[in-house]
Structure formats: structure tokens, C-alpha cells
């Protein structure tokens, strides 16, 4: 699990992920997961 609350740590953690795999994001209101998806798209 990667915590979105610490955005700088979040960025460094997603850069380590395998870009050929699918990942799922969730949060109670979908607000943070929506923002996280946008960041994932920018990161490739």
C-alpha cells in the first residue's frame, strides 16, 4: 500500500512500480484516489 497523504513520498514510491502491471486505488470518498490516478497517468 502506498499512502497518498505524503505526496513527495507517494511520487517516489510510484516511480518504483512496474509500469506493465495494473494497479487499483481506493479511498472512502474517491477524492484522493481520483487525484492519485491523475498522478499515475502523468508518471506514465
PDB file of N, CA, C and O in Angstrom, chain B, residues numbered from 101:
ATOM      1  N   UNK B 101       0.842  -1.175   0.000  1.00  0.00           N
ATOM      2  CA  UNK B 101       0.000   0.000   0.000  1.00  0.00           C
ATOM      3  C   UNK B 101       0.892   1.245   0.000  1.00  0.00           C
ATOM      4  O   UNK B 101       1.873   1.326   0.739  1.00  0.00           O
ATOM      5  N   UNK B 102       0.535   2.189  -0.827  1.00  0.00           N
ATOM      6  CA  UNK B 102       1.255   3.468  -0.891  1.00  0.00           C
ATOM      7  C   UNK B 102       0.297   4.554  -0.412  1.00  0.00           C
ATOM      8  O   UNK B 102      -0.797   4.706  -0.956  1.00  0.00           O
ATOM      9  N   UNK B 103       0.704   5.299   0.592  1.00  0.00           N
ATOM     10  CA  UNK B 103      -0.136   6.334   1.183  1.00  0.00           C
ATOM     11  C   UNK B 103      -0.031   7.628   0.393  1.00  0.00           C
ATOM     12  O   UNK B 103       1.069   8.134   0.167  1.00  0.00           O
ATOM     13  N   UNK B 104      -1.160   8.160  -0.023  1.00  0.00           N
ATOM     14  CA  UNK B 104      -1.206   9.375  -0.829  1.00  0.00           C
ATOM     15  C   UNK B 104      -1.031  10.643   0.017  1.00  0.00           C
ATOM     16  O   UNK B 104      -0.730  11.704  -0.530  1.00  0.00           O
ATOM     17  N   UNK B 105      -1.213  10.550   1.335  1.00  0.00           N
ATOM     18  CA  UNK B 105      -1.179  11.751   2.176  1.00  0.00           C
ATOM     19  C   UNK B 105       0.175  12.447   2.162  1.00  0.00           C
ATOM     20  O   UNK B 105       0.242  13.667   2.306  1.00  0.00           O
ATOM     21  N   UNK B 106       1.243  11.696   1.993  1.00  0.00           N
ATOM     22  CA  UNK B 106       2.578  12.276   1.889  1.00  0.00           C
ATOM     23  C   UNK B 106       2.941  12.296   0.401  1.00  0.00           C
ATOM     24  O   UNK B 106       3.493  11.324  -0.114  1.00  0.00           O
ATOM     25  N   UNK B 107       2.637  13.379  -0.277  1.00  0.00           N
ATOM     26  CA  UNK B 107       2.732  13.424  -1.744  1.00  0.00           C
ATOM     27  C   UNK B 107       4.151  13.219  -2.269  1.00  0.00           C
ATOM     28  O   UNK B 107       4.325  12.570  -3.301  1.00  0.00           O
ATOM     29  N   UNK B 108       5.159  13.746  -1.601  1.00  0.00           N
ATOM     30  CA  UNK B 108       6.520  13.555  -2.102  1.00  0.00           C
ATOM     31  C   UNK B 108       6.936  12.092  -1.985  1.00  0.00           C
ATOM     32  O   UNK B 108       7.590  11.567  -2.886  1.00  0.00           O
ATOM     33  N   UNK B 109       6.572  11.432  -0.904  1.00  0.00           N
ATOM     34  CA  UNK B 109       6.860  10.008  -0.756  1.00  0.00           C
ATOM     35  C   UNK B 109       6.045   9.200  -1.774  1.00  0.00           C
ATOM     36  O   UNK B 109       6.535   8.214  -2.325  1.00  0.00           O
ATOM     37  N   UNK B 110       4.818   9.617  -2.014  1.00  0.00           N
ATOM     38  CA  UNK B 110       3.949   8.954  -2.982  1.00  0.00           C
ATOM     39  C   UNK B 110       4.602   8.945  -4.361  1.00  0.00           C
ATOM     40  O   UNK B 110       4.624   7.916  -5.037  1.00  0.00           O
ATOM     41  N   UNK B 111       5.126  10.081  -4.770  1.00  0.00           N
ATOM     42  CA  UNK B 111       5.765  10.182  -6.078  1.00  0.00           C
ATOM     43  C   UNK B 111       6.976   9.248  -6.176  1.00  0.00           C
ATOM     44  O   UNK B 111       7.154   8.566  -7.185  1.00  0.00           O
ATOM     45  N   UNK B 112       7.792   9.219  -5.147  1.00  0.00           N
ATOM     46  CA  UNK B 112       8.973   8.360  -5.200  1.00  0.00           C
ATOM     47  C   UNK B 112       8.589   6.887  -5.196  1.00  0.00           C
ATOM     48  O   UNK B 112       9.280   6.069  -5.803  1.00  0.00           O
ATOM     49  N   UNK B 113       7.501   6.538  -4.524  1.00  0.00           N
ATOM     50  CA  UNK B 113       7.054   5.148  -4.490  1.00  0.00           C
ATOM     51  C   UNK B 113       6.450   4.701  -5.823  1.00  0.00           C
ATOM     52  O   UNK B 113       6.693   3.575  -6.260  1.00  0.00           O
ATOM     53  N   UNK B 114       5.666   5.566  -6.476  1.00  0.00           N
ATOM     54  CA  UNK B 114       5.056   5.127  -7.736  1.00  0.00           C
ATOM     55  C   UNK B 114       6.086   5.011  -8.854  1.00  0.00           C
ATOM     56  O   UNK B 114       5.885   4.261  -9.809  1.00  0.00           O
ATOM     57  N   UNK B 115       7.179   5.745  -8.740  1.00  0.00           N
ATOM     58  CA  UNK B 115       8.235   5.627  -9.747  1.00  0.00           C
ATOM     59  C   UNK B 115       8.889   4.248  -9.710  1.00  0.00           C
ATOM     60  O   UNK B 115       9.476   3.819 -10.703  1.00  0.00           O
ATOM     61  N   UNK B 116       8.796   3.556  -8.590  1.00  0.00           N
ATOM     62  CA  UNK B 116       9.385   2.222  -8.439  1.00  0.00           C
ATOM     63  C   UNK B 116       8.487   1.112  -8.989  1.00  0.00           C
ATOM     64  O   UNK B 116       8.942  -0.019  -9.154  1.00  0.00           O
ATOM     65  N   UNK B 117       7.231   1.417  -9.270  1.00  0.00           N
ATOM     66  CA  UNK B 117       6.280   0.386  -9.683  1.00  0.00           C
ATOM     67  C   UNK B 117       6.517  -0.066 -11.125  1.00  0.00           C
ATOM     68  O   UNK B 117       7.014   0.689 -11.960  1.00  0.00           O
ATOM     69  N   UNK B 118       6.150  -1.303 -11.388  1.00  0.00           N
ATOM     70  CA  UNK B 118       6.248  -1.888 -12.723  1.00  0.00           C
ATOM     71  C   UNK B 118       5.147  -1.287 -13.599  1.00  0.00           C
ATOM     72  O   UNK B 118       3.962  -1.482 -13.327  1.00  0.00           O
ATOM     73  N   UNK B 119       5.528  -0.569 -14.630  1.00  0.00           N
ATOM     74  CA  UNK B 119       4.557   0.117 -15.486  1.00  0.00           C
ATOM     75  C   UNK B 119       3.768  -0.830 -16.390  1.00  0.00           C
ATOM     76  O   UNK B 119       2.793  -0.414 -17.016  1.00  0.00           O
ATOM     77  N   UNK B 120       4.172  -2.078 -16.463  1.00  0.00           N
ATOM     78  CA  UNK B 120       3.448  -3.035 -17.298  1.00  0.00           C
ATOM     79  C   UNK B 120       2.288  -3.701 -16.541  1.00  0.00           C
ATOM     80  O   UNK B 120       1.536  -4.481 -17.126  1.00  0.00           O
ATOM     81  N   UNK B 121       2.142  -3.398 -15.255  1.00  0.00           N
ATOM     82  CA  UNK B 121       1.088  -4.003 -14.442  1.00  0.00           C
ATOM     83  C   UNK B 121      -0.044  -3.016 -14.197  1.00  0.00           C
ATOM     84  O   UNK B 121       0.119  -1.805 -14.351  1.00  0.00           O
ATOM     85  N   UNK B 122      -1.193  -3.559 -13.812  1.00  0.00           N
ATOM     86  CA  UNK B 122      -2.357  -2.746 -13.450  1.00  0.00           C
ATOM     87  C   UNK B 122      -2.369  -2.544 -11.941  1.00  0.00           C
ATOM     88  O   UNK B 122      -1.969  -3.425 -11.180  1.00  0.00           O
ATOM     89  N   UNK B 123      -2.832  -1.375 -11.521  1.00  0.00           N
ATOM     90  CA  UNK B 123      -2.905  -1.062 -10.103  1.00  0.00           C
ATOM     91  C   UNK B 123      -4.285  -0.499  -9.791  1.00  0.00           C
ATOM     92  O   UNK B 123      -4.906   0.162 -10.624  1.00  0.00           O
ATOM     93  N   UNK B 124      -4.750  -0.772  -8.585  1.00  0.00           N
ATOM     94  CA  UNK B 124      -6.062  -0.313  -8.145  1.00  0.00           C
ATOM     95  C   UNK B 124      -5.890   0.680  -7.018  1.00  0.00           C
ATOM     96  O   UNK B 124      -5.027   0.518  -6.156  1.00  0.00           O
ATOM     97  N   UNK B 125      -6.723   1.713  -7.031  1.00  0.00           N
ATOM     98  CA  UNK B 125      -6.699   2.733  -5.996  1.00  0.00           C
ATOM     99  C   UNK B 125      -8.071   2.872  -5.392  1.00  0.00           C
ATOM    100  O   UNK B 125      -9.090   2.747  -6.071  1.00  0.00           O
ATOM    101  N   UNK B 126      -8.077   3.128  -4.126  1.00  0.00           N
ATOM    102  CA  UNK B 126      -9.360   3.309  -3.468  1.00  0.00           C
ATOM    103  C   UNK B 126      -9.221   4.263  -2.293  1.00  0.00           C
ATOM    104  O   UNK B 126      -8.158   4.387  -1.686  1.00  0.00           O
ATOM    105  N   UNK B 127     -10.309   4.923  -1.996  1.00  0.00           N
ATOM    106  CA  UNK B 127     -10.447   5.716  -0.785  1.00  0.00           C
ATOM    107  C   UNK B 127     -11.932   5.827  -0.504  1.00  0.00           C
ATOM    108  O   UNK B 127     -12.752   5.504  -1.363  1.00  0.00           O
ATOM    109  N   UNK B 128     -12.277   6.266   0.652  1.00  0.00           N
ATOM    110  CA  UNK B 128     -13.671   6.265   1.069  1.00  0.00           C
ATOM    111  C   UNK B 128     -14.554   7.160   0.189  1.00  0.00           C
ATOM    112  O   UNK B 128     -15.684   6.792  -0.133  1.00  0.00           O
ATOM    113  N   UNK B 129     -14.047   8.319  -0.193  1.00  0.00           N
ATOM    114  CA  UNK B 129     -14.877   9.256  -0.952  1.00  0.00           C
ATOM    115  C   UNK B 129     -14.531   9.322  -2.439  1.00  0.00           C
ATOM    116  O   UNK B 129     -15.219   9.999  -3.203  1.00  0.00           O
ATOM    117  N   UNK B 130     -13.486   8.637  -2.849  1.00  0.00           N
ATOM    118  CA  UNK B 130     -12.967   8.641  -4.224  1.00  0.00           C
ATOM    119  C   UNK B 130     -12.236   9.924  -4.591  1.00  0.00           C
ATOM    120  O   UNK B 130     -11.771  10.059  -5.722  1.00  0.00           O
ATOM    121  N   UNK B 131     -12.125  10.845  -3.688  1.00  0.00           N
ATOM    122  CA  UNK B 131     -11.447  12.103  -3.977  1.00  0.00           C
ATOM    123  C   UNK B 131      -9.939  11.891  -4.122  1.00  0.00           C
ATOM    124  O   UNK B 131      -9.354  12.287  -5.130  1.00  0.00           O
ATOM    125  N   UNK B 132      -9.308  11.270  -3.125  1.00  0.00           N
ATOM    126  CA  UNK B 132      -7.864  11.044  -3.198  1.00  0.00           C
ATOM    127  C   UNK B 132      -7.506  10.055  -4.291  1.00  0.00           C
ATOM    128  O   UNK B 132      -6.500  10.229  -4.979  1.00  0.00           O
ATOM    129  N   UNK B 133      -8.314   9.021  -4.460  1.00  0.00           N
ATOM    130  CA  UNK B 133      -7.985   8.032  -5.496  1.00  0.00           C
ATOM    131  C   UNK B 133      -8.066   8.645  -6.883  1.00  0.00           C
ATOM    132  O   UNK B 133      -7.302   8.270  -7.772  1.00  0.00           O
ATOM    133  N   UNK B 134      -8.979   9.578  -7.078  1.00  0.00           N
ATOM    134  CA  UNK B 134      -9.083  10.279  -8.358  1.00  0.00           C
ATOM    135  C   UNK B 134      -7.825  11.107  -8.613  1.00  0.00           C
ATOM    136  O   UNK B 134      -7.294  11.110  -9.724  1.00  0.00           O
ATOM    137  N   UNK B 135      -7.351  11.805  -7.590  1.00  0.00           N
ATOM    138  CA  UNK B 135      -6.124  12.597  -7.715  1.00  0.00           C
ATOM    139  C   UNK B 135      -4.926  11.682  -7.961  1.00  0.00           C
ATOM    140  O   UNK B 135      -4.052  11.997  -8.769  1.00  0.00           O
ATOM    141  N   UNK B 136      -4.892  10.558  -7.267  1.00  0.00           N
ATOM    142  CA  UNK B 136      -3.790   9.614  -7.428  1.00  0.00           C
ATOM    143  C   UNK B 136      -3.762   9.051  -8.854  1.00  0.00           C
ATOM    144  O   UNK B 136      -2.684   8.870  -9.420  1.00  0.00           O
ATOM    145  N   UNK B 137      -4.913   8.776  -9.430  1.00  0.00           N
ATOM    146  CA  UNK B 137      -4.980   8.274 -10.808  1.00  0.00           C
ATOM    147  C   UNK B 137      -4.398   9.298 -11.781  1.00  0.00           C
ATOM    148  O   UNK B 137      -3.690   8.930 -12.718  1.00  0.00           O
ATOM    149  N   UNK B 138      -4.689  10.564 -11.565  1.00  0.00           N
ATOM    150  CA  UNK B 138      -4.150  11.606 -12.433  1.00  0.00           C
ATOM    151  C   UNK B 138      -2.631  11.656 -12.349  1.00  0.00           C
ATOM    152  O   UNK B 138      -1.953  11.839 -13.360  1.00  0.00           O
ATOM    153  N   UNK B 139      -2.100  11.493 -11.142  1.00  0.00           N
ATOM    154  CA  UNK B 139      -0.651  11.496 -10.948  1.00  0.00           C
ATOM    155  C   UNK B 139      -0.043  10.274 -11.620  1.00  0.00           C
ATOM    156  O   UNK B 139       1.021  10.374 -12.231  1.00  0.00           O
ATOM    157  N   UNK B 140      -0.704   9.113 -11.518  1.00  0.00           N
ATOM    158  CA  UNK B 140      -0.219   7.904 -12.177  1.00  0.00           C
ATOM    159  C   UNK B 140      -0.155   8.109 -13.691  1.00  0.00           C
ATOM    160  O   UNK B 140       0.816   7.702 -14.329  1.00  0.00           O
ATOM    161  N   UNK B 141      -1.157   8.721 -14.255  1.00  0.00           N
ATOM    162  CA  UNK B 141      -1.169   8.951 -15.699  1.00  0.00           C
ATOM    163  C   UNK B 141      -0.016   9.857 -16.119  1.00  0.00           C
ATOM    164  O   UNK B 141       0.627   9.608 -17.139  1.00  0.00           O
ATOM    165  N   UNK B 142       0.250  10.899 -15.347  1.00  0.00           N
ATOM    166  CA  UNK B 142       1.352  11.805 -15.657  1.00  0.00           C
ATOM    167  C   UNK B 142       2.704  11.097 -15.564  1.00  0.00           C
ATOM    168  O   UNK B 142       3.627  11.386 -16.326  1.00  0.00           O
ATOM    169  N   UNK B 143       2.801  10.160 -14.611  1.00  0.00           N
ATOM    170  CA  UNK B 143       4.055   9.439 -14.404  1.00  0.00           C
ATOM    171  C   UNK B 143       4.274   8.356 -15.451  1.00  0.00           C
ATOM    172  O   UNK B 143       5.360   7.785 -15.547  1.00  0.00           O
ATOM    173  N   UNK B 144       3.246   8.080 -16.226  1.00  0.00           N
ATOM    174  CA  UNK B 144       3.374   7.075 -17.279  1.00  0.00           C
ATOM    175  C   UNK B 144       2.985   5.715 -16.826  1.00  0.00           C
ATOM    176  O   UNK B 144       3.042   4.764 -17.606  1.00  0.00           O
TER     177      UNK B 144
END
